[in-house]
Amino acid sequence: MRITFVLPGISPTKPVGGFRVVYEYANHLSERGHKINVVHPLTLFLDKISFKKRIGIPIISGINYLFGLPKVGWLDISSKINMVIVRSLEEKFIPEGDVIIATAWQTAEYIIGYSPAKGQKFYLVMDFYPWLGPKDRLEATWRAPFKKVAISSWLYEKVLEASMEKDEVITIPLGIDQRRFCLTEDVSSRANRISMMYSPGSYKAPEDGIRALEICKAQYPDLEVVLFGPGSSRKAIPSWIIDRKNVSEEDLVRIYNQSKIYLCSSLAEGFAFPPAEAMACGCAVVSTDCGGIREYAEHEVNALLSPPKDPQALAGNILRLLKDEDLRVRLAKAGYKRIQDFTWEKAVNEFEKAILNQR
């Protein structure tokens, strides 16, 4: 089958969660014999300025990407995949196929007008308002005649709230590559170390995480904290925090495995990859109840969750685990066991079935 994924831009050097989802699906589907195109536009509508500022790659990066041959430096992409660079998402630049998949509301706005020659229309729903798009435009694309696949039950409910029929949307949770993100260090004998992804995105609320860590450091002077994540500068990072910034996947797995606790301070997440990866590496997860994380994290069962925008509550849950080793180890082991159910093989099986059943 000829399957085309349409991304909203290009990110050759900076990891982007939604792009990673598409590349993982593309890799696995290509291995199953499907002919895969992944379309990357250099530009979108000029009226999407806020989107360009948030995630768009500067023109010079697009030129370097184009003339350096299509390549993603932060994830291995199968050579079987046709990585397509287009000037815009006008239909004339899009390859013909059997299935075409919108991967963001901006791409859905284009694809809705494409002719049947481009393929049957699907929509991989990963965006949420207000941080990743305006509510009216997001919901308008959710109501459009696509077969919609939400990446979490939380997003599934959001789509249904936009007056959708249940038979027009399904949930397929994402996967974790258990071969890469795996347990290498004993859960019960880890130093007092916490890891956290620091991202400048407003919905990541890194300042809430930092404040929670400062509260904990006051009670546990020996506490170590390691940050990682995109960007070359940080705001208000205490000197006692180790900031690794952009790390390789190998280093990231090492960071997870050397941490007792993983902290997530996000206001909202479509699925939340880092806490899931940390679980697979034996961390006890302390997080805000940020929506998509509910797909695998359950309060007091395999994680500790608290309301967003409440650093005191986050700190309280961290301190519980620092004071109670039995609780920390129990949650870490339960999280590790739970996340084993989330594999790309399982996700791709369901995704492929959804596509084939609609044809």
N, C-alpha and C positions, 0 to 999 in steps of 0.2 A: 504494500500500500504506500502511496505517496503522501507523506504527512509534512505540512509546513507549520512551524511555530513562528509567530511574529513577535519579536521583542520590541520594546519602546526605545531602544538606543543601543549603545555600544559601551562595554566596560572591559577593556583589554587587561588592565592592571589592578583594578579595585574590585574585590569580591562584592557581589550584590546578591542578596538572598533570592529574589525572584528569578534572576538570570540563572542562578545555580540550579533551581528547580527545573527550569527548561532544559538546561544542558544535561542534567541527570536523566530526565525522561528521554531526551534525544539519544544519549549514549545507549541506554538500555533497549530502546525501540529499534535502533539501527542494528544492534546485535541480534535482534529477532528477525532480521531480514527486511525491515521496512526501509524505504528510501526517504531520508529525512533532510529537509531544508530548515535552516534556522536563519530567519531574515533579521538583519540589523539595519535600521534606518540611520542615516547621518543626521537627519533633521525631522522634526514633527511640525505640527502647525505652529506658526509664530505666536498665536494667542495662548500657547501653553508655556509662557515664560517661567512661571513658578516651577513647573516640572523640569524645565531645562536647567534651572538653577539648582534644583535638588539632586538630580541624578544624571543630567545630560553631560556628555563628554565634550570638552572644548574642541573646536574645529581642528586644531593642530593634532590632537590625539586621534581624531577620526582619520586625518590624512596619514599619520604614522601607521595607524592600524590597517588602512587600505593598502598602502604601498609596502608594508611589512608582511603582507599576506594575512588573511584572517586567522588570528591566533588569540587564545585566552591564556594569559600567563598564570592564572591562579587556580585552574582546574584542567585536568586532562580531558581533551575532547577527541572522540574517535575520528580517525581519518576517513571513515565511511560517511561522515556527516558533511553535507554541503553547507558551508558557512557563507551566507549571502550578504553582501554589503549593498545597500540601495540608497539612492539620493533622498528618497522620501517614500512614504507608504501609498503613493498613488498606485492604483491597480496595475498599471502597465509595467511596473517594476517587480511585480510579485509572480513567482513561478506558478504554473498550473499544478493541480494535485487532486487527490481524493478527499483530503481533510485539511482544513486550515484552522489554526488555533490561536485565538486572541489570548494574550498573556498579561494584559493591563487594560484599564479603561480607555487609555489613549489609543491603543491598537484596535480595540473593539469598535470605537467610533469610525474607524476607517473600514474595517472588515465587513461591517454591516452592509455596506454598499457594494461589495464585490460581487461579481457575477458567479454563477454556479461553477464555472470553469476552474475557479481557484480552490474548490473543494467544499465539502459540507462543513458548516461553521460550528466550532466549539469555542468555549471560553473557559480558560483556566483562571478561576477567581482567586486572587491573592491580595487585592487592594482593600483598604478600609478607610472610611472617612473619620475625621477631617484631615488626617495627616498625609494620606497618600492620594487624595483627590477630593474635590467638592462633592457633597452628598447628592446634589441633584444630578450631576453628570454621571457619577458612579451608578446610582440607582437606575438612571435611564439606560445605561448599557446592560445592567442586570435584567431589565425588562425586555430587552431586545431578543429576537428569535434565534438565540444560540442554545445549544445544549451546554449547560453550565456544570463545571466540576469545581467544587469548593475544596480548598486544601485543609479545612478543619470544620468541625461541627459548628463552631462559633461563627465562622463566615457563612456557612450554610443557613443558619438562622437569620443572619443579616440579609441575605438574598431573599429569603422567604418573606421577611418583613417588608420588602419592597413590592409586595403584592404579586409574588410569583406563584405558579402552580408547582406542587411538590414533584410532579413528574418531569419538570424541566430542569431540575438541579439535583445533583448527587454530591455526596462527600467522599473524597478519597484522601485520607491522611497521607502525609509525606513519609519518606523513609530516611533512615540513617544508614550509612555504609558501615556495617559492623566490622568489616575487614580493616577499615582505616581508623575508625573511632572505637577503640576497644580497651579493655582493662589490662594494664601492665603492672600496676602497683597495688599492693594489698590495701584494701579499703580501711582496715582497722588500725593501721600504723602510719598515719600521715601527719605531717607537721601542721601547726596552726597557720594554715595558708588558705586564703580565699582568692578566687580568680573571678574576673568580671570583664565582659566585653565593653569597651568604651567606644560609643559611636556618637558623632555630633548630631544625628537626627533628633529633632525635638521630641518625637514620640518614644525615643529610647530613654529619656530622662536620666542621663548619666549623673547629673548633679545630685539626684536623690540617692543613687547608689553610693556616691562619695560621702555624702552626709551620714548615711547609715554606717559606713565603714569607720568614719571618724568617731562616732559614738562608741563603737565596739573597741576601737583602738584605745580609748580612754580607760576601759576596764581590762583590756588584755594588751599590755605594752609589747609583748612578744609577737603579736599578731602580724603576719606577713600578708601583703596584698599584691597580686600581679594583675595588671591590666593588659589587654591586647585590643587590637581593632584598628580600623582605617584612620588616616589623618596624620599630619605631621606636628600638630600642636594641640595642646589641651588647655582647658580653662580650670584654674583653681585645683590643681592636683597637689596634694601634700607631698612633701619631699620624701617621706618614708614609704610611699607607694612606688613599686617598680612598674614602669610603663614600657612594655615591650613593643607597643604600636603594631606595625604590620609584621606578622610572624608567618613562617611556613606552616603547612599543615602538620608536619612532623613535630615542630616545636609546640604547636597548639595542643596536640595529643599529649605531649609531655607536660605541658602546663596543667591540663585537666587532671592527669594522673597524679600530679604532685600536690593537688589541692584537696583539702577536706571538704570545702564548700564552694559551690558556684552561685554567684549572685546575679540576678536579673532584675532591673529596676524599670522596665518598659511600661509605658502607659497602655500600649496595645501591640499585639503581634498576631499575624495571620496564622502562624504555626509556632514559631520560636525555635530556630535551629540550635543556637548555642547551648541552652539548658538541656536539650535532648542529647546533644553530643557529650556534654559533661556527665549526664547520667550514664551514658554508655561507657564512660571512662571511670566510673566509680565515685563521682562527686555527690554529696547530698545537696539538693537544690533548694535555695531560698529565693523566692520570686514574688513579684506582684502577680495578682490574678489578672493577667493581661489578655485574656480571651483565648487565643489559639493554643496557649500552653495547656489548657484544660484537656486537650486531646490525649495527653499522656500523664499529666501531673495532677495528683489528687491530694488535697490538704490533709496532713497528718497521716496519710497512707504511704506516699512515696516522695513527698516534698512538703515544704511549708510555704503557704501562700498568704498574701496580705493585700489590702486594697492599694491601687496605684496612688501616687502622690503622697505617700505616707512614709518618709524615711524612718521615723520612730518605730513603726510597726516592722519594717524590714530589719532594723537593728535588733528589735526584740526577738525576732525569729533566729537571727544569726547567733545571738547570745544564748538562746536555748540550746543550740547545737554545740556551741563551745563549752557550755557547762555540763552537757549530758552526752557523753560519748556513746552510750548505749543507744540513745535516740538517733544520733547522727549516723551510726553504723547501720541501724535498722532501716532508716530512710534511704541511705545510699544503696544498700543491697536491694531494697524493694524497687527503687528507681531503676537500677541496673536490670533487674528482672523484667520490669514493665517495658522498658524501651527496646528489649529484644524483639518485641512484636512488630516494631516499626522498621521494615526493611524496604529497600527500593524494589526488590523482586516482587514483593506483595503489592506495592503501590502500582508498579507497571502492569502487573497482571490485571488489576482492576481497571486501570486506565485503558489498556488495550481492549479489554472486554467492552467497556463503555463505547469506544469508538466503533468496534465491529458490530455491536448490537444495534447501532443507529443506521447502519448501511443497508 
